[in-house]
Amino acid sequence: MTEKLKIGIAGYGVVGKRRRAVIDEHPALETVAVSDRVMDGDGTFDDGVRFYDDYRKLFDENLDALFVCLTNDINPDATITGLTNGLHVFCEKPPGRNVADIERVIACEKKHPGLKLQYGFNHRYHDSVRDALDILHSGELGDVINLRAVYGKSQLITFNQTSWRTQRDLAGGGVLLDQGIHMVDLLRLFAGEFSEVHSFISNSVWNHEVEDNAYALMRTNDGKVAMLHSSASQWRHRFGLEITLTKGALTLAGILSGSKSYGEEMLTIAQTTGDDRGDPKEETRRYENDPSWAEEVAEFAEAVLGNTPITNGSSDDALNTMRLVYKIYCSDPDWKTKWNLKG
């Protein structure tokens, strides 16, 4: 294929602009049009890329694929409209406000089997995560026993984000759905599906309509136990995932991000001898570059151009991760009743 895939970006905020930078660096992709409701009408940038004030105007363009970077309430409809217009779609997480939203998208996806749909679970593409997963799959550290995860920031709205994230009718949920969903996805990636969930959900710090802290204790059918804390009152921003195995441990600490506030990205590999008295041999790897955005987009392009399956961030991944998020919400009976949640 000699011509580049023509890309439209629906939602041209911080994430949309970051996606465009990566798209335009890819030799097989080209951004031709973007949209954002804050645009002053329609027009053309100096570089020739057209812009619109409504994402629906993008469908008048000759596009091959659509990147959806909109609010949670609009993401599902924009994705569905993209698919029904014959476009491959890459959509940011979360796929919507609730499980019903992603189920609607999947029903549409099934009607268009020739099109690719991928969701932006970007953390899977970080080198520390990929290295940890390779070690897990090698079997050298044995089987997973348990996992402990913390992912937190200091507010629900950070880094010049807009306030829609605090509004239940637009966002659907708070810090768990917005940021914690990445950790929920990683817990599934490392441990499998969780069948038993207990939780406490709270909005007592910021008093918005959505949660600012979620605490979960979960177990898989084969006995792996995970503890998760997703927080918007973590004054020192933190990303941490500890995976204990029968022959050692994997500890992910810090993650490279645009804000640079989560610390140095590291993976510590511990291998027990069985007689190390709590002080096992350890190796720590440090990561200075973040290839995740480029590699995620490259994988989407490869799936489209080569007609190969989506291996990370498929609609099934999105559905199962959203189901687990809502199990966590609904396992707190007070929270479930307060917001009349289904699940």
C-alpha positions as CSV (number, residue, x, y, z in Angstrom):
1,M,0.0,0.0,0.0
2,T,1.7,3.2,-1.2
3,E,-0.9,5.8,0.1
4,K,-0.9,6.6,3.8
5,L,-4.0,5.8,5.9
6,K,-6.0,9.0,6.3
7,I,-6.7,9.7,10.0
8,G,-9.3,11.9,11.6
9,I,-9.1,12.8,15.3
10,A,-12.3,13.4,17.3
11,G,-11.4,15.4,20.3
12,Y,-8.3,17.6,20.0
13,G,-7.3,18.3,23.6
14,V,-4.2,17.1,25.4
15,V,-4.6,13.4,24.4
16,G,-5.8,14.1,20.9
17,K,-2.8,16.3,20.2
18,R,-0.5,13.7,21.7
19,R,-2.0,11.0,19.5
20,R,-1.6,13.3,16.4
21,A,2.1,13.7,17.1
22,V,2.6,9.9,17.1
23,I,0.3,9.4,14.1
24,D,2.2,11.9,12.0
25,E,5.6,10.2,12.9
26,H,4.3,6.9,11.6
27,P,5.3,6.3,7.9
28,A,1.9,4.7,7.0
29,L,-0.4,7.2,8.7
30,E,-1.4,10.8,8.1
31,T,-3.7,13.2,10.0
32,V,-6.0,15.0,7.6
33,A,-8.6,16.4,10.0
34,V,-9.4,17.0,13.6
35,S,-12.3,18.2,15.6
36,D,-13.0,19.8,19.0
37,R,-16.0,21.7,20.3
38,V,-13.7,24.6,21.4
39,M,-12.7,25.3,17.9
40,D,-13.8,28.6,16.5
41,G,-15.8,27.2,13.7
42,D,-14.3,25.2,10.8
43,G,-11.1,25.9,8.9
44,T,-7.6,24.7,8.0
45,F,-4.4,24.9,10.0
46,D,-1.3,26.3,8.5
47,D,0.0,22.8,7.8
48,G,-3.1,21.9,5.8
49,V,-4.9,19.8,8.4
50,R,-8.6,20.7,8.5
51,F,-10.4,21.4,11.8
52,Y,-14.0,21.3,12.8
53,D,-16.1,22.3,15.8
54,D,-18.2,19.0,15.7
55,Y,-16.8,15.5,15.4
56,R,-19.7,14.5,13.2
57,K,-18.3,16.8,10.4
58,L,-15.3,14.5,10.2
59,F,-17.4,12.0,8.4
60,D,-17.6,14.3,5.4
61,E,-13.8,13.7,5.0
62,N,-12.3,10.8,3.1
63,L,-11.0,9.0,6.1
64,D,-9.6,5.4,6.6
65,A,-9.6,5.5,10.5
66,L,-10.9,7.6,13.3
67,F,-9.2,8.3,16.7
68,V,-11.8,9.0,19.4
69,C,-10.5,11.2,22.2
70,L,-13.8,12.6,23.5
71,T,-15.6,12.6,26.9
72,N,-16.9,9.3,28.3
73,D,-20.5,10.1,27.4
74,I,-19.7,10.7,23.7
75,N,-17.0,8.1,23.1
76,P,-19.5,5.2,22.5
77,D,-21.6,7.1,20.0
78,A,-18.6,8.5,18.1
79,T,-17.1,4.9,17.9
80,I,-20.4,3.5,16.7
81,T,-20.7,6.3,14.1
82,G,-17.2,5.7,12.9
83,L,-17.8,2.0,12.4
84,T,-21.1,2.5,10.6
85,N,-19.3,4.9,8.3
86,G,-16.8,2.2,7.4
87,L,-13.9,3.4,9.4
88,H,-11.4,1.6,11.6
89,V,-11.6,3.1,15.1
90,F,-9.1,3.6,17.9
91,C,-10.9,4.9,21.0
92,E,-9.3,6.1,24.3
93,K,-10.2,4.5,27.6
94,P,-12.7,4.2,29.1
95,P,-15.0,2.9,26.4
96,G,-18.0,4.7,27.9
97,R,-19.6,5.5,31.2
98,N,-20.8,1.9,32.0
99,V,-20.9,-1.6,30.8
100,A,-24.0,-1.0,28.6
101,D,-22.0,1.5,26.6
102,I,-19.3,-0.9,25.6
103,E,-22.0,-3.6,24.9
104,R,-23.6,-1.2,22.4
105,V,-20.3,-0.7,20.7
106,I,-19.6,-4.4,20.5
107,A,-23.1,-5.1,19.0
108,C,-22.2,-2.6,16.2
109,E,-18.7,-4.0,15.8
110,K,-20.1,-7.5,15.1
111,K,-22.0,-6.0,12.1
112,H,-18.7,-4.8,10.6
113,P,-16.3,-7.7,11.0
114,G,-13.8,-6.3,8.4
115,L,-13.1,-3.2,10.6
116,K,-10.6,-2.9,13.4
117,L,-11.5,-1.5,16.8
118,Q,-8.9,-0.9,19.5
119,Y,-9.0,0.8,22.9
120,G,-6.2,2.8,24.4
121,F,-5.0,0.8,27.4
122,N,-1.7,2.5,27.0
123,H,0.0,1.1,30.1
124,R,0.3,-2.3,28.5
125,Y,2.9,-0.9,26.2
126,H,5.3,0.4,28.8
127,D,8.6,-1.5,28.8
128,S,8.5,-2.2,32.5
129,V,5.1,-3.9,32.1
130,R,6.2,-5.8,29.0
131,D,9.3,-7.0,30.7
132,A,7.4,-8.1,33.8
133,L,4.9,-10.0,31.7
134,D,7.7,-11.8,29.8
135,I,9.2,-12.9,33.1
136,L,5.8,-14.1,34.3
137,H,5.2,-16.1,31.2
138,S,8.7,-17.6,31.3
139,G,7.7,-19.4,34.5
140,E,11.1,-18.8,36.1
141,L,9.5,-17.2,39.2
142,G,6.7,-19.7,39.4
143,D,3.0,-19.0,39.8
144,V,1.3,-15.8,41.0
145,I,0.2,-15.8,44.6
146,N,-1.1,-12.3,45.1
147,L,-0.9,-8.7,43.8
148,R,-0.9,-5.4,45.5
149,A,-1.7,-2.2,43.5
150,V,-1.8,1.5,44.2
151,Y,-2.5,4.1,41.5
152,G,-3.2,7.6,42.8
153,K,-3.1,11.3,42.1
154,S,-3.7,14.4,44.2
155,Q,-7.0,15.5,42.7
156,L,-9.7,14.4,40.3
157,I,-8.8,17.2,37.9
158,T,-5.1,17.6,37.3
159,F,-2.8,19.0,34.6
160,N,-5.3,21.5,33.2
161,Q,-8.0,18.9,32.6
162,T,-11.6,20.2,32.3
163,S,-14.2,19.6,35.0
164,W,-16.3,17.1,33.2
165,R,-14.5,14.3,35.0
166,T,-16.3,15.3,38.2
167,Q,-19.8,15.1,36.6
168,R,-21.5,11.7,36.9
169,D,-23.7,12.2,33.8
170,L,-20.7,12.9,31.6
171,A,-18.0,10.8,33.2
172,G,-19.9,7.8,34.7
173,G,-17.4,7.4,37.5
174,G,-14.4,9.0,39.1
175,V,-10.8,8.2,39.7
176,L,-11.3,4.4,39.4
177,L,-12.9,4.7,35.9
178,D,-10.6,7.5,34.7
179,Q,-7.2,6.5,36.0
180,G,-7.6,3.3,38.0
181,I,-9.0,1.5,35.0
182,H,-5.4,1.2,33.7
183,M,-4.5,-0.7,36.9
184,V,-7.6,-2.8,36.7
185,D,-6.6,-3.8,33.2
186,L,-3.1,-4.7,34.3
187,L,-4.4,-6.8,37.2
188,R,-6.4,-8.8,34.7
189,L,-3.4,-9.0,32.4
190,F,-1.2,-10.5,35.1
191,A,-3.7,-12.6,37.1
192,G,-6.7,-13.4,34.8
193,E,-10.3,-12.8,35.5
194,F,-11.5,-12.0,39.1
195,S,-14.8,-13.7,40.1
196,E,-15.0,-12.5,43.8
197,V,-14.9,-8.8,44.6
198,H,-15.3,-6.9,47.9
199,S,-14.9,-3.1,48.0
200,F,-15.4,0.3,49.7
201,I,-16.0,3.3,47.5
202,S,-15.9,6.9,48.8
203,N,-16.2,10.5,47.7
204,S,-15.6,12.0,51.1
205,V,-12.5,14.0,50.2
206,W,-13.6,16.1,47.3
207,N,-17.4,15.6,47.7
208,H,-18.1,15.4,43.9
209,E,-20.7,13.1,42.4
210,V,-18.0,10.5,41.6
211,E,-15.6,8.6,43.8
212,D,-12.2,9.9,44.9
213,N,-11.1,6.6,46.5
214,A,-11.8,3.0,45.7
215,Y,-10.5,0.1,47.8
216,A,-11.0,-3.5,46.4
217,L,-10.1,-7.0,47.5
218,M,-10.5,-9.5,44.7
219,R,-9.9,-13.2,44.0
220,T,-9.8,-15.3,40.9
221,N,-11.3,-18.8,40.6
222,D,-7.8,-20.4,41.0
223,G,-7.1,-18.4,44.2
224,K,-5.0,-15.4,43.1
225,V,-5.8,-12.5,45.4
226,A,-5.4,-8.8,44.4
227,M,-5.7,-5.7,46.5
228,L,-6.3,-2.4,44.7
229,H,-6.3,1.2,45.9
230,S,-7.3,3.8,43.3
231,S,-7.0,7.3,44.8
232,A,-7.6,11.0,44.1
233,S,-6.1,12.0,47.4
234,Q,-2.6,10.5,46.9
235,W,-0.7,13.8,47.5
236,R,2.5,12.3,46.2
237,H,1.5,10.8,42.9
238,R,2.1,7.1,42.9
239,F,2.0,4.1,40.6
240,G,2.9,0.8,42.2
241,L,2.2,-2.9,41.4
242,E,3.7,-5.7,43.4
243,I,3.3,-9.3,42.1
244,T,4.3,-12.1,44.5
245,L,5.0,-15.5,43.0
246,T,6.0,-18.8,44.4
247,K,9.7,-18.3,43.5
248,G,10.1,-14.6,43.7
249,A,8.4,-11.2,43.1
250,L,8.0,-8.5,40.5
251,T,7.7,-4.9,41.7
252,L,6.7,-2.2,39.3
253,A,7.3,1.3,40.7
254,G,6.7,4.6,39.0
255,I,5.6,5.1,35.4
256,L,6.8,7.5,32.8
257,S,4.0,10.0,31.9
258,G,3.5,13.4,30.4
259,S,3.3,15.0,33.8
260,K,6.6,13.4,35.0
261,S,5.0,13.2,38.5
262,Y,4.8,9.5,39.0
263,G,8.6,9.0,39.5
264,E,11.2,7.0,37.7
265,E,9.9,3.9,36.0
266,M,11.5,0.8,37.5
267,L,11.0,-3.0,37.6
268,T,12.6,-4.9,40.5
269,I,12.9,-8.7,40.1
270,A,13.4,-10.7,43.2
271,Q,14.3,-14.4,43.2
272,T,14.1,-16.3,46.4
273,T,16.4,-19.2,47.3
274,G,14.0,-20.5,49.9
275,D,16.6,-19.7,52.6
276,D,17.3,-16.0,52.1
277,R,15.5,-14.9,55.3
278,G,13.5,-12.2,53.7
279,D,16.4,-10.6,51.8
280,P,16.4,-12.3,48.3
281,K,18.6,-11.6,45.4
282,E,17.3,-8.6,43.4
283,E,17.8,-6.9,40.1
284,T,16.4,-3.5,39.4
285,R,15.8,-2.2,35.8
286,R,15.3,1.5,35.1
287,Y,13.6,2.9,32.1
288,E,14.3,6.3,30.7
289,N,12.2,6.3,27.5
290,D,8.4,5.8,27.0
291,P,7.7,4.1,23.7
292,S,4.2,3.2,24.7
293,W,2.3,5.8,22.7
294,A,4.2,5.1,19.4
295,E,4.1,1.3,19.8
296,E,0.3,1.3,20.6
297,V,-0.5,3.3,17.4
298,A,1.9,1.2,15.4
299,E,0.2,-2.0,16.5
300,F,-3.2,-0.5,15.5
301,A,-1.8,0.5,12.1
302,E,-0.3,-3.0,11.6
303,A,-3.7,-4.6,12.4
304,V,-5.4,-2.4,9.9
305,L,-2.8,-2.7,7.1
306,G,-2.2,-6.4,7.6
307,N,-5.8,-7.4,8.5
308,T,-4.5,-9.0,11.7
309,P,-6.4,-9.3,15.0
310,I,-6.2,-6.7,17.8
311,T,-4.0,-8.3,20.4
312,N,-4.1,-5.6,23.1
313,G,-7.0,-3.3,23.9
314,S,-9.6,-5.3,22.0
315,S,-13.3,-4.8,22.6
316,D,-13.3,-8.0,24.7
317,D,-10.5,-6.4,26.9
318,A,-12.5,-3.3,27.2
319,L,-15.7,-5.2,28.1
320,N,-14.0,-7.4,30.7
321,T,-12.2,-4.5,32.3
322,M,-15.3,-2.4,32.4
323,R,-17.2,-5.3,34.0
324,L,-14.6,-5.6,36.7
325,V,-14.7,-1.8,37.3
326,Y,-18.4,-2.1,37.8
327,K,-18.1,-5.2,40.0
328,I,-15.9,-3.0,42.3
329,Y,-18.5,-0.2,42.3
330,C,-21.4,-2.5,42.9
331,S,-19.7,-4.6,45.6
332,D,-20.1,-1.6,47.9
333,P,-23.8,-1.9,48.6
334,D,-24.1,1.7,49.9
335,W,-22.4,3.1,46.8
336,K,-24.5,0.9,44.5
337,T,-27.7,2.0,46.1
338,K,-26.7,5.7,46.3
339,W,-26.2,5.9,42.5
340,N,-28.6,3.2,41.5
341,L,-25.9,1.2,39.7
342,K,-26.6,-1.9,37.7
343,G,-24.2,-4.8,37.9
